[in-house]
Amino acid sequence: MKKTLLAIIFLLLPTTSYAVGPFDGIFSFSVSGFLGGYASIHEDGANNMIAVLLEPDPNDTTWEAISGVRNGNNVTLRSIPGAGTVSLDVTVNFINNNSGTATVNSCIGDCDFPNGTVLDLNRIF
């Protein structure tokens, strides 16, 4: 009984999680200074990266989940099947830990940006 109570207390205590990758965080992405959306980027210790893309419009509840393996400052992220509304392929080049560019290689479906669009990435936090 004591072990069960201790386990429950331990699970209820707040814990701190730490970023693993140098590019973990929330980024805004824009085209020619116009906000296109937000990306929550996370990485594990094996350079596997995932990003969740969110629209800046509160009336648009669509989102996309993309993943890939980072090699240095570059990663090609592709849609995770069933996690979003389009089929997306994007190459990200991080300039430093706080900024980079993302090029839309391919987007199939109701896409916000045409193929070849280069987006500016800026870390918010």
Buried (B, 14 or more C-beta within 10 A) or exposed (E): EEEEEEEEEEEEEEEEEEEEBEBBBEBBBBEEEEEBBBBBBBBEEEBBBBBBBBBEEEEEEBBBBBBBEBEEBEBBBBBBEEEBEBBBBBBBBBEEEEEBBBBBBBBEEEBBBEEEBEBBBEBEE
